[in-house]
Amino acid sequence: MDDSGAPTAVSAAVSAAVSADVPVDGVLVVGFGGPEGPDEVMPFLRRVTAGRGVPDARLAAVAERYQSFGGVSPIRAQLRELERRLGRALPLPVYAANRNSPPELPTVIRRMAEDGRRRVVVVLMTAYSAPSACRAYRDAVHAAAAEVAGAPVLELARLVHDDDGFRAPFVDGVRAALVEHPDAELVFTAHSIPVAQAEVSRYVAQLGAVAEHVAAAVGRRDPVLVWQSRSGPPQVPWLEPDIGTHLAGLAASGRRAVIVVPIGFTSDHMEVAYDLDVELRAQADALGVTLVRVATPGTDHRYVEALAASVQERIDDTTIVGDGCPDGLRCCLRRASRDG
């Protein structure tokens, strides 16, 4: 489907007609991917940035961040653990694939086809509806399926940003942090996206709702939502304020403790483990500010249960919806369409 809302050839291929009595017979968990060793870092980064004209010098600078962690992204281990835990929570075989690293989507979808899977629910490792997140995952899944003869029908599970299983770990983390730092400023952070994308999605509204929920649960009002990890040409407007700029402002106003809540992320991957735990913490130390970073849901059992519940909804629904989009992915489009 393109931005006008018209179905693409890939979408049409995946939405092939299937008998309404075909039951869901598999689950596919899809992660972003990441390297699992120093030699994988540059190939991984080249794949992520393919077609964007990013020079190797820039990639080398980013690679240094991964190398400081031994060239290993924590997101790969999380995907395997989610695959294992969902496999215990659901009465179906669970497969796992990545968008940008092994096990790759075409390989895993081909395996599902060889195993005889005909209707599979896809769980995305993103909680929000943004074109650069949810739609990017969906398009990658559909493109991979188009490469596989006899690929099963793939249906995306509901996103879980408004599920207590996703929000509760953040609430618990903030409560624990407030015990040690009761007067700390509470700051919610998420990945910045271009303003043009934000204007045609529910991304900001969904994040705002999660921030409101977590803040209210710990007795705070008027939560502050800031942005991080922007990339792309400087002339393109992205969501602001940047978390580093906001932190500097807090320090200038006399605040000496900040609790950072990364509600935009499902796991402690590099944009949390490096951008917050290394870069932002160094800035806080230089400013004389105590920084406490709340953990992401990761493989918390409540988050796993929320994902399992979203899959169970598809299992219980006998209606074939082809490439049915989580959260009515119309939020990612300029206008609605029948399969969007």
C-alpha contacts under 8 A as a table, 3 or more apart, distances in Angstrom:
res1	aa1	res2	aa2	distance
1	M	4	S	7.80
1	M	5	G	5.89
1	M	6	A	5.19
1	M	7	P	3.98
1	M	8	T	4.23
1	M	9	A	7.86
1	M	10	V	7.93
1	M	11	S	6.30
1	M	340	G	7.66
2	D	5	G	5.59
2	D	6	A	5.71
2	D	7	P	6.72
2	D	8	T	6.48
3	D	6	A	7.45
3	D	333	L	5.44
3	D	334	R	5.94
3	D	335	R	7.87
4	S	333	L	6.96
4	S	334	R	6.07
4	S	335	R	6.45
5	G	333	L	6.26
5	G	334	R	6.95
5	G	335	R	5.89
5	G	336	A	6.04
5	G	337	S	5.37
5	G	340	G	7.00
6	A	337	S	6.97
7	P	11	S	5.97
7	P	12	A	6.45
7	P	339	D	7.43
8	T	11	S	5.12
8	T	12	A	6.20
9	A	12	A	5.06
9	A	13	A	6.08
10	V	13	A	5.08
10	V	14	V	6.38
10	V	142	H	5.94
10	V	143	A	5.98
10	V	146	A	6.18
11	S	14	V	5.30
11	S	15	S	6.11
11	S	142	H	6.29
11	S	323	D	6.94
12	A	15	S	4.99
12	A	16	A	6.51
13	A	16	A	5.70
13	A	146	A	6.44
14	V	142	H	6.26
14	V	145	A	6.79
14	V	146	A	6.80
14	V	151	A	7.95
14	V	153	V	6.05
14	V	154	L	6.86
14	V	322	G	6.70
14	V	323	D	6.48
15	S	153	V	6.63
15	S	154	L	7.91
15	S	321	V	7.62
15	S	322	G	4.18
15	S	323	D	5.55
16	A	153	V	7.28
16	A	322	G	6.82
17	A	322	G	7.58
18	V	22	V	7.27
18	V	153	V	7.78
18	V	320	I	6.99
19	S	22	V	5.78
19	S	320	I	7.70
20	A	318	T	6.53
20	A	319	T	6.01
20	A	320	I	5.68
21	D	318	T	6.72
22	V	118	R	7.55
22	V	119	R	7.04
22	V	318	T	7.84
23	P	119	R	6.63
23	P	315	I	7.14
23	P	318	T	7.04
24	V	118	R	7.50
24	V	119	R	4.87
24	V	120	V	5.68
24	V	121	V	7.02
24	V	314	R	7.53
24	V	315	I	5.57
25	D	92	L	6.25
25	D	93	P	7.44
25	D	117	R	5.95
25	D	118	R	6.74
25	D	119	R	5.77
25	D	120	V	6.00
26	G	92	L	5.48
26	G	93	P	5.26
26	G	94	V	6.06
26	G	95	Y	7.69
26	G	117	R	6.40
26	G	119	R	6.72
26	G	120	V	4.65
26	G	121	V	6.44
27	V	92	L	6.86
27	V	93	P	6.35
27	V	94	V	4.70
27	V	95	Y	6.08
27	V	120	V	5.28
27	V	121	V	4.83
27	V	122	V	5.85
27	V	123	V	7.34
27	V	311	V	7.76
28	L	94	V	5.88
28	L	95	Y	4.77
28	L	96	A	5.53
28	L	97	A	7.27
28	L	120	V	6.76
28	L	121	V	6.17
28	L	122	V	4.69
28	L	123	V	6.06
29	V	79	L	7.60
29	V	82	L	7.96
29	V	83	E	6.77
29	V	94	V	7.35
29	V	95	Y	6.19
29	V	96	A	4.68
29	V	97	A	6.33
29	V	122	V	5.87
29	V	123	V	4.70
29	V	124	L	6.09
29	V	125	M	7.40
30	V	79	L	7.88
30	V	96	A	5.93
30	V	97	A	5.02
30	V	98	N	5.39
30	V	99	R	7.02
30	V	105	L	7.99
30	V	122	V	7.15
30	V	123	V	6.17
30	V	124	L	5.13
30	V	125	M	6.10
30	V	137	Y	7.76
31	G	75	I	7.76
31	G	76	R	7.91
31	G	79	L	6.45
31	G	96	A	7.79
31	G	97	A	6.39
31	G	98	N	4.67
31	G	99	R	6.29
31	G	124	L	6.57
31	G	125	M	5.20
32	F	75	I	7.80
32	F	98	N	5.38
32	F	99	R	5.09
32	F	100	N	6.08
32	F	101	S	7.88
32	F	125	M	7.27
33	G	75	I	6.65
33	G	76	R	6.09
33	G	98	N	4.86
33	G	99	R	5.90
33	G	100	N	5.03
33	G	101	S	5.02
33	G	102	P	7.40
34	G	41	V	7.78
34	G	44	F	6.55
34	G	72	V	7.33
34	G	73	S	5.27
34	G	74	P	7.91
34	G	75	I	6.65
34	G	76	R	6.20
34	G	100	N	6.85
34	G	101	S	5.94
35	P	38	P	7.46
35	P	40	E	5.08
35	P	41	V	5.31
35	P	44	F	6.25
35	P	71	G	6.38
35	P	72	V	5.33
35	P	73	S	5.59
35	P	76	R	7.74
35	P	101	S	7.11
36	E	40	E	6.52
36	E	41	V	7.88
36	E	71	G	6.26
36	E	72	V	4.32
36	E	73	S	6.17
36	E	76	R	7.40
37	G	40	E	5.50
37	G	41	V	6.90
37	G	70	G	6.66
37	G	71	G	4.60
37	G	72	V	5.17
38	P	41	V	5.58
38	P	66	Y	7.92
38	P	67	Q	6.25
38	P	70	G	6.39
38	P	71	G	4.15
38	P	72	V	7.10
39	D	42	M	7.16
39	D	43	P	7.87
39	D	71	G	7.58
40	E	43	P	5.57
40	E	44	F	5.98
40	E	71	G	7.41
41	V	44	F	5.21
41	V	45	L	6.26
41	V	63	A	6.18
41	V	66	Y	6.98
41	V	67	Q	7.73
41	V	71	G	6.14
42	M	45	L	5.05
42	M	46	R	6.06
42	M	59	L	7.19
42	M	60	A	7.37
42	M	63	A	6.50
43	P	46	R	5.14
43	P	47	R	6.23
44	F	47	R	5.20
44	F	48	V	6.29
44	F	100	N	6.67
44	F	101	S	6.58
45	L	48	V	5.07
45	L	49	T	6.20
45	L	59	L	6.58
45	L	63	A	7.58
46	R	49	T	5.27
46	R	50	A	5.72
46	R	59	L	7.55
47	R	50	A	5.10
47	R	100	N	6.43
48	V	100	N	6.21
49	T	52	R	5.63
49	T	53	G	7.56
49	T	54	V	6.60
50	A	53	G	7.26
50	A	54	V	7.98
54	V	58	R	6.71
54	V	59	L	7.13
55	P	58	R	5.51
55	P	59	L	6.55
56	D	59	L	4.84
56	D	60	A	5.90
57	A	60	A	5.07
57	A	61	A	6.48
58	R	61	A	5.20
58	R	62	V	6.55
59	L	62	V	5.09
59	L	63	A	5.97
60	A	63	A	4.81
60	A	64	E	6.39
61	A	64	E	5.39
61	A	65	R	7.35
62	V	65	R	5.50
62	V	66	Y	7.15
63	A	66	Y	5.22
63	A	67	Q	6.14
64	E	67	Q	4.88
64	E	68	S	6.11
65	R	68	S	5.25
65	R	69	F	6.96
65	R	274	Y	6.97
66	Y	69	F	5.26
66	Y	70	G	6.60
66	Y	71	G	4.70
66	Y	72	V	6.39
66	Y	73	S	6.98
66	Y	270	M	7.56
67	Q	70	G	4.82
67	Q	71	G	4.21
67	Q	72	V	7.45
68	S	71	G	6.87
69	F	72	V	5.97
69	F	73	S	7.62
73	S	76	R	6.25
73	S	269	H	6.50
73	S	270	M	6.63
74	P	77	A	5.68
74	P	78	Q	6.56
74	P	268	D	7.05
74	P	269	H	5.56
74	P	270	M	7.51
75	I	78	Q	5.02
75	I	79	L	6.27
75	I	267	S	6.91
75	I	268	D	7.32
75	I	269	H	5.42
76	R	79	L	5.28
76	R	80	R	6.60
77	A	80	R	5.23
77	A	81	E	6.28
78	Q	81	E	5.03
78	Q	82	L	6.08
78	Q	267	S	7.63
78	Q	298	G	6.81
78	Q	299	T	6.79
79	L	82	L	5.09
79	L	83	E	6.12
79	L	96	A	7.04
80	R	83	E	5.03
80	R	84	R	6.28
80	R	96	A	7.15
81	E	84	R	5.02
81	E	85	R	6.11
81	E	299	T	7.01
82	L	85	R	5.07
82	L	86	L	5.83
82	L	299	T	6.29
82	L	304	V	7.07
83	E	86	L	5.37
83	E	87	G	6.03
83	E	94	V	6.14
83	E	95	Y	6.57
83	E	96	A	6.12
84	R	87	G	5.09
84	R	88	R	6.57
84	R	94	V	7.85
85	R	88	R	5.16
85	R	89	A	6.32
85	R	304	V	7.05
86	L	89	A	4.86
86	L	90	L	5.93
86	L	94	V	6.96
86	L	304	V	6.62
86	L	307	L	7.93
86	L	308	A	6.39
87	G	90	L	5.52
87	G	91	P	7.38
87	G	92	L	6.90
87	G	93	P	6.37
87	G	94	V	5.46
88	R	91	P	7.66
89	A	305	E	7.46
89	A	308	A	6.58
90	L	93	P	7.92
90	L	308	A	6.64
90	L	312	Q	7.87
95	Y	108	V	7.23
95	Y	112	M	7.98
96	A	103	P	7.30
96	A	108	V	7.25
97	A	102	P	7.01
97	A	103	P	5.03
97	A	104	E	5.31
97	A	105	L	5.24
97	A	108	V	6.22
98	N	101	S	5.56
98	N	102	P	6.18
98	N	103	P	5.88
98	N	104	E	5.20
98	N	105	L	6.03
99	R	104	E	6.36
99	R	105	L	6.36
99	R	137	Y	7.28
99	R	140	A	6.68
100	N	104	E	7.00
101	S	104	E	5.79
103	P	107	T	6.95
103	P	108	V	6.80
104	E	107	T	5.51
104	E	108	V	6.34
105	L	108	V	5.25
105	L	109	I	5.98
105	L	140	A	7.95
105	L	141	V	6.73
105	L	144	A	5.88
105	L	145	A	7.93
106	P	109	I	5.17
106	P	110	R	5.96
106	P	144	A	4.79
106	P	145	A	6.45
106	P	147	E	6.80
106	P	148	V	6.81
107	T	110	R	5.19
107	T	111	R	6.30
108	V	111	R	4.95
108	V	112	M	6.26
109	I	112	M	4.99
109	I	113	A	6.25
109	I	144	A	7.51
109	I	145	A	6.48
109	I	148	V	7.10
109	I	151	A	6.58
109	I	152	P	7.86
110	R	113	A	5.06
110	R	114	E	6.19
110	R	148	V	5.83
110	R	149	A	7.85
110	R	151	A	6.80
111	R	114	E	5.01
111	R	115	D	6.11
112	M	115	D	4.96
112	M	116	G	6.41
112	M	117	R	5.41
112	M	151	A	7.58
112	M	152	P	7.50
113	A	116	G	5.11
113	A	117	R	5.38
113	A	118	R	7.23
113	A	149	A	7.99
113	A	150	G	6.12
113	A	151	A	5.33
113	A	152	P	6.25
114	E	117	R	7.50
117	R	120	V	6.96
117	R	152	P	5.86
118	R	151	A	7.32
118	R	152	P	4.18
118	R	153	V	6.04
119	R	152	P	5.19
119	R	153	V	4.75
119	R	154	L	6.16
119	R	155	E	7.65
120	V	152	P	6.41
120	V	153	V	6.14
120	V	154	L	5.06
120	V	155	E	6.29
121	V	154	L	5.89
121	V	155	E	4.88
121	V	156	L	5.71
121	V	157	A	6.14
121	V	311	V	6.44
121	V	314	R	7.00
122	V	154	L	6.42
122	V	155	E	5.77
122	V	156	L	4.62
122	V	157	A	5.76
123	V	156	L	6.25
123	V	157	A	5.51
123	V	307	L	7.27
123	V	311	V	7.50
124	L	127	A	7.70
124	L	134	C	7.46
124	L	137	Y	7.05
124	L	156	L	7.60
124	L	157	A	7.62
124	L	159	L	7.70
125	M	266	T	6.93
126	T	133	A	6.64
126	T	134	C	6.52
126	T	159	L	7.43
126	T	265	F	7.31
126	T	266	T	6.56
127	A	159	L	5.30
127	A	160	V	5.50
127	A	161	H	4.95
127	A	264	G	7.66
127	A	265	F	7.62
127	A	266	T	7.00
128	Y	133	A	7.34
128	Y	134	C	6.72
128	Y	159	L	6.55
128	Y	160	V	7.75
128	Y	161	H	6.13
128	Y	203	Y	6.04
128	Y	206	Q	6.89
128	Y	207	L	7.68
128	Y	264	G	7.78
129	S	133	A	6.82
129	S	134	C	5.40
129	S	135	R	7.58
129	S	159	L	7.87
129	S	201	S	6.67
129	S	202	R	6.16
129	S	203	Y	5.35
129	S	206	Q	7.95
129	S	327	D	7.22
129	S	329	L	6.78
129	S	331	C	6.64
129	S	332	C	6.69
130	A	133	A	5.09
130	A	134	C	5.61
130	A	135	R	6.75
130	A	197	Q	7.30
130	A	198	A	7.36
130	A	201	S	5.91
130	A	202	R	7.08
130	A	203	Y	5.36
130	A	331	C	7.56
130	A	332	C	5.96
131	P	134	C	5.98
131	P	135	R	4.82
131	P	136	A	6.25
131	P	197	Q	6.58
131	P	201	S	7.29
131	P	332	C	5.16
131	P	333	L	7.99
132	S	135	R	6.31
132	S	136	A	5.38
132	S	193	I	7.56
133	A	136	A	5.23
133	A	137	Y	6.24
134	C	137	Y	5.25
134	C	138	R	6.21
135	R	138	R	4.89
135	R	139	D	5.95
135	R	329	L	7.62
135	R	332	C	6.96
136	A	139	D	5.22
136	A	140	A	6.16
137	Y	140	A	5.14
137	Y	141	V	6.23
138	R	141	V	5.14
138	R	142	H	6.21
138	R	156	L	7.83
139	D	142	H	5.12
139	D	143	A	6.00
140	A	143	A	5.17
140	A	144	A	6.13
141	V	144	A	5.24
141	V	145	A	6.16
142	H	145	A	5.03
142	H	146	A	6.17
143	A	146	A	5.18
143	A	147	E	6.85
144	A	147	E	5.37
144	A	148	V	7.06
145	A	148	V	5.31
145	A	151	A	5.84
145	A	152	P	7.99
146	A	149	A	7.53
146	A	151	A	7.59
148	V	151	A	5.42
153	V	322	G	6.10
153	V	323	D	7.40
154	L	322	G	6.47
154	L	323	D	5.83
155	E	321	V	6.99
155	E	322	G	5.97
155	E	323	D	4.93
155	E	324	G	5.37
155	E	325	C	7.23
156	L	323	D	6.66
156	L	324	G	5.94
156	L	325	C	5.57
156	L	326	P	5.65
157	A	310	S	5.64
157	A	311	V	5.75
157	A	314	R	6.88
157	A	325	C	7.51
157	A	326	P	5.57
158	R	310	S	5.49
158	R	311	V	7.73
158	R	325	C	7.66
158	R	326	P	4.29
158	R	327	D	5.77
159	L	310	S	7.58
159	L	326	P	5.64
159	L	327	D	6.08
160	V	163	D	5.09
160	V	165	G	7.99
160	V	166	F	6.48
160	V	306	A	6.74
160	V	307	L	7.03
160	V	310	S	7.58
161	H	166	F	6.27
161	H	167	R	7.30
161	H	206	Q	7.14
161	H	207	L	7.93
161	H	210	V	7.08
162	D	166	F	7.35
162	D	167	R	7.31
162	D	206	Q	7.80
162	D	209	A	7.89
162	D	210	V	6.83
163	D	166	F	5.52
163	D	167	R	6.47
163	D	306	A	6.62
164	D	167	R	4.88
164	D	168	A	5.42
164	D	302	R	7.86
164	D	306	A	7.68
165	G	168	A	5.66
165	G	169	P	7.43
165	G	302	R	4.38
165	G	303	Y	4.50
165	G	304	V	7.55
165	G	305	E	6.69
165	G	306	A	5.13
166	F	169	P	6.64
166	F	170	F	7.79
166	F	297	P	6.39
166	F	302	R	6.90
166	F	303	Y	4.92
166	F	306	A	6.86
167	R	170	F	5.48
167	R	171	V	6.46
167	R	210	V	7.00
167	R	213	H	7.93
167	R	214	V	6.97
167	R	297	P	7.98
168	A	171	V	4.96
168	A	172	D	6.18
168	A	214	V	7.93
168	A	302	R	7.61
169	P	172	D	5.15
169	P	173	G	6.13
169	P	295	A	7.73
169	P	296	T	7.10
169	P	297	P	5.62
169	P	300	D	7.31
169	P	302	R	7.79
170	F	173	G	5.05
170	F	174	V	6.17
170	F	214	V	6.91
170	F	261	V	7.06
170	F	263	I	7.31
170	F	294	V	6.81
170	F	295	A	7.01
170	F	296	T	6.70
170	F	297	P	7.11
171	V	174	V	5.26
171	V	175	R	6.18
171	V	214	V	5.34
171	V	215	A	7.90
171	V	217	A	6.71
171	V	218	V	7.11
172	D	175	R	5.15
172	D	176	A	6.21
173	G	176	A	5.23
173	G	177	A	6.24
173	G	294	V	5.31
173	G	295	A	6.56
174	V	177	A	5.04
174	V	178	L	6.09
174	V	218	V	7.44
174	V	259	I	7.36
174	V	261	V	7.45
174	V	294	V	6.41
175	R	178	L	5.15
175	R	179	V	6.49
175	R	218	V	6.34
176	A	179	V	5.36
176	A	180	E	7.16
177	A	180	E	5.51
177	A	181	H	6.07
177	A	182	P	7.75
177	A	259	I	7.07
177	A	292	V	6.98
177	A	294	V	7.62
178	L	181	H	4.66
178	L	182	P	4.43
178	L	183	D	7.40
178	L	184	A	7.08
179	V	182	P	5.72
181	H	184	A	5.40
181	H	257	A	7.09
183	D	257	A	7.40
184	A	255	R	7.69
184	A	256	R	7.38
184	A	257	A	4.65
184	A	258	V	4.98
184	A	259	I	6.23
185	E	255	R	7.33
185	E	257	A	6.28
185	E	258	V	4.65
185	E	259	I	6.02
186	L	223	P	7.09
186	L	224	V	7.16
186	L	258	V	6.03
186	L	259	I	4.98
186	L	260	V	6.33
186	L	261	V	7.47
187	V	223	P	7.02
187	V	224	V	5.41
187	V	225	L	6.31
187	V	226	V	7.18
187	V	258	V	7.04
187	V	259	I	6.09
187	V	260	V	4.99
187	V	261	V	6.07
188	F	211	A	6.54
188	F	223	P	7.26
188	F	224	V	5.98
188	F	225	L	4.75
188	F	226	V	6.16
188	F	260	V	5.93
188	F	261	V	4.68
188	F	262	P	5.92
188	F	263	I	6.37
189	T	225	L	5.73
189	T	226	V	4.95
189	T	227	W	5.35
189	T	228	Q	6.81
189	T	243	I	7.15
189	T	260	V	7.02
189	T	261	V	6.06
189	T	262	P	4.84
189	T	263	I	6.10
189	T	264	G	6.34
190	A	207	L	7.85
190	A	225	L	7.76
190	A	226	V	6.75
190	A	227	W	5.17
190	A	228	Q	6.16
190	A	262	P	5.98
190	A	263	I	6.13
190	A	264	G	4.01
190	A	265	F	6.81
191	H	227	W	5.61
191	H	228	Q	5.08
191	H	229	S	5.79
191	H	230	R	6.87
191	H	264	G	6.26
191	H	265	F	7.91
192	S	227	W	4.94
192	S	228	Q	5.44
192	S	229	S	6.38
192	S	230	R	5.31
192	S	238	W	6.36
192	S	239	L	5.37
192	S	240	E	7.39
193	I	197	Q	6.70
193	I	198	A	6.76
193	I	230	R	6.80
193	I	238	W	5.48
193	I	239	L	5.90
194	P	197	Q	5.36
194	P	198	A	6.45
194	P	236	V	6.96
194	P	237	P	5.83
194	P	238	W	4.03
194	P	239	L	6.17
195	V	198	A	4.94
195	V	199	E	6.20
195	V	237	P	5.76
195	V	238	W	4.90
195	V	239	L	5.58
196	A	199	E	5.29
196	A	200	V	6.97
196	A	237	P	7.88
197	Q	200	V	5.52
197	Q	201	S	6.43
197	Q	332	C	7.76
198	A	201	S	5.25
198	A	202	R	7.20
198	A	203	Y	6.39
198	A	204	V	6.74
198	A	239	L	7.85
200	V	331	C	6.24
200	V	332	C	5.91
200	V	333	L	6.21
200	V	334	R	5.88
201	S	204	V	7.68
201	S	330	R	7.87
201	S	331	C	4.26
201	S	332	C	4.81
201	S	333	L	7.15
202	R	205	A	5.27
202	R	206	Q	5.95
202	R	331	C	5.49
202	R	332	C	7.61
203	Y	206	Q	5.28
203	Y	207	L	6.25
204	V	207	L	5.18
204	V	208	G	6.00
205	A	208	G	4.99
205	A	209	A	6.18
206	Q	209	A	5.15
206	Q	210	V	6.45
207	L	210	V	5.16
207	L	211	A	6.19
207	L	263	I	7.25
207	L	264	G	6.95
208	G	211	A	5.06
208	G	212	E	6.10
208	G	225	L	7.09
209	A	212	E	5.06
209	A	213	H	6.18
210	V	213	H	5.06
210	V	214	V	6.19
210	V	263	I	7.36
211	A	214	V	5.27
211	A	215	A	5.97
211	A	223	P	6.16
211	A	224	V	7.88
211	A	225	L	7.33
211	A	263	I	7.37
212	E	215	A	5.21
212	E	216	A	5.97
212	E	221	R	7.54
212	E	222	D	7.31
212	E	223	P	6.20
213	H	216	A	5.26
213	H	217	A	6.18
214	V	217	A	5.14
214	V	218	V	6.68
215	A	218	V	5.44
215	A	219	G	6.25
215	A	220	R	4.82
215	A	221	R	6.18
215	A	222	D	7.83
215	A	223	P	6.23
216	A	219	G	4.97
216	A	220	R	5.33
216	A	221	R	6.32
217	A	220	R	7.53
220	R	223	P	7.27
226	V	240	E	6.56
226	V	241	P	5.54
226	V	242	D	5.96
226	V	243	I	5.48
226	V	246	H	7.50
227	W	230	R	7.84
227	W	239	L	6.63
227	W	240	E	5.94
227	W	241	P	6.05
227	W	242	D	4.85
227	W	243	I	5.51
228	Q	242	D	5.50
228	Q	243	I	5.71
228	Q	244	G	7.91
228	Q	275	D	7.94
229	S	271	E	6.69
229	S	275	D	6.94
230	R	238	W	7.27
232	G	236	V	7.36
233	P	236	V	5.71
234	P	237	P	7.37
239	L	242	D	7.90
241	P	245	T	6.67
241	P	246	H	6.47
242	D	245	T	5.33
242	D	246	H	6.28
243	I	246	H	4.97
243	I	247	L	6.03
244	G	247	L	5.06
244	G	248	A	6.28
244	G	280	L	6.58
244	G	283	Q	7.60
245	T	248	A	5.20
245	T	249	G	6.38
246	H	249	G	5.07
246	H	250	L	6.29
247	L	250	L	5.07
247	L	251	A	6.26
247	L	284	A	7.39
248	A	251	A	5.15
248	A	252	A	6.20
248	A	287	L	7.35
249	G	252	A	5.04
249	G	253	S	6.27
250	L	253	S	5.13
250	L	254	G	6.49
250	L	255	R	5.37
251	A	254	G	5.17
251	A	255	R	5.10
251	A	256	R	6.47
251	A	287	L	6.43
251	A	288	G	7.65
251	A	289	V	6.71
252	A	255	R	7.40
255	R	258	V	7.68
255	R	289	V	7.25
256	R	288	G	6.75
256	R	289	V	4.53
256	R	290	T	6.03
257	A	289	V	5.36
257	A	290	T	4.51
257	A	291	L	5.92
257	A	292	V	7.84
258	V	289	V	7.13
258	V	290	T	6.21
258	V	291	L	5.00
258	V	292	V	6.27
259	I	291	L	5.99
259	I	292	V	4.78
259	I	293	R	5.87
259	I	294	V	7.13
260	V	291	L	7.18
260	V	292	V	6.11
260	V	293	R	4.77
260	V	294	V	6.14
261	V	293	R	6.26
261	V	294	V	5.23
261	V	295	A	7.60
262	P	265	F	5.94
262	P	272	V	7.53
262	P	293	R	7.76
262	P	294	V	6.93
262	P	295	A	7.52
262	P	296	T	6.61
263	I	266	T	7.59
263	I	296	T	7.18
265	F	268	D	7.44
265	F	272	V	7.93
265	F	296	T	6.49
266	T	296	T	5.60
266	T	297	P	5.60
266	T	298	G	5.80
267	S	272	V	7.97
267	S	296	T	5.15
267	S	297	P	6.13
267	S	298	G	4.46
268	D	271	E	7.62
268	D	272	V	5.32
268	D	273	A	5.80
268	D	295	A	7.04
268	D	296	T	5.99
268	D	298	G	6.84
269	H	272	V	5.48
269	H	273	A	5.74
270	M	273	A	4.75
270	M	274	Y	5.18
270	M	275	D	6.94
271	E	274	Y	5.65
271	E	275	D	4.97
271	E	276	L	6.98
272	V	275	D	5.44
272	V	276	L	5.09
272	V	277	D	6.48
273	A	276	L	6.04
273	A	277	D	5.08
273	A	278	V	6.91
274	Y	277	D	5.28
274	Y	278	V	4.84
274	Y	279	E	6.33
275	D	278	V	5.94
275	D	279	E	5.14
275	D	280	L	6.20
276	L	279	E	5.75
276	L	280	L	4.70
276	L	281	R	6.29
276	L	293	R	7.69
277	D	280	L	6.23
277	D	281	R	5.46
277	D	293	R	7.43
278	V	281	R	5.34
278	V	282	A	6.04
279	E	282	A	5.25
279	E	283	Q	6.40
280	L	283	Q	5.05
280	L	284	A	6.16
281	R	284	A	4.94
281	R	285	D	6.11
281	R	291	L	6.45
282	A	285	D	5.11
282	A	286	A	6.24
283	Q	286	A	5.10
283	Q	287	L	6.25
284	A	287	L	5.01
284	A	288	G	6.06
284	A	289	V	4.88
284	A	290	T	6.56
284	A	291	L	6.41
285	D	288	G	5.06
285	D	289	V	5.82
285	D	290	T	6.97
286	A	289	V	7.66
295	A	298	G	7.98
297	P	300	D	5.44
297	P	303	Y	6.21
298	G	303	Y	7.59
299	T	303	Y	6.65
299	T	304	V	6.38
300	D	303	Y	5.38
300	D	304	V	6.39
301	H	304	V	5.00
301	H	305	E	6.08
302	R	305	E	4.98
302	R	306	A	6.22
303	Y	306	A	5.01
303	Y	307	L	6.34
304	V	307	L	5.14
304	V	308	A	6.13
305	E	308	A	4.93
305	E	309	A	6.05
306	A	309	A	5.07
306	A	310	S	6.34
307	L	310	S	5.14
307	L	311	V	6.43
308	A	311	V	5.11
308	A	312	Q	6.14
309	A	312	Q	4.91
309	A	313	E	6.29
310	S	313	E	5.30
310	S	314	R	6.94
311	V	314	R	5.28
311	V	315	I	6.39
312	Q	315	I	4.81
312	Q	316	D	6.07
313	E	316	D	5.21
313	E	317	D	6.22
314	R	317	D	5.04
314	R	318	T	7.73
315	I	318	T	7.23
321	V	324	G	5.09
323	D	339	D	7.15
324	G	328	G	7.79
324	G	339	D	6.41
324	G	340	G	7.18
325	C	328	G	5.32
325	C	329	L	5.22
325	C	339	D	7.50
325	C	340	G	6.19
326	P	329	L	5.87
328	G	331	C	7.02
328	G	340	G	6.51
329	L	332	C	5.61
329	L	333	L	7.33
329	L	340	G	5.56
330	R	333	L	5.11
330	R	334	R	7.69
330	R	335	R	6.83
330	R	336	A	5.25
330	R	337	S	7.37
330	R	340	G	5.34
331	C	334	R	7.81
333	L	336	A	6.58
333	L	340	G	7.81
336	A	340	G	6.34
337	S	340	G	5.19
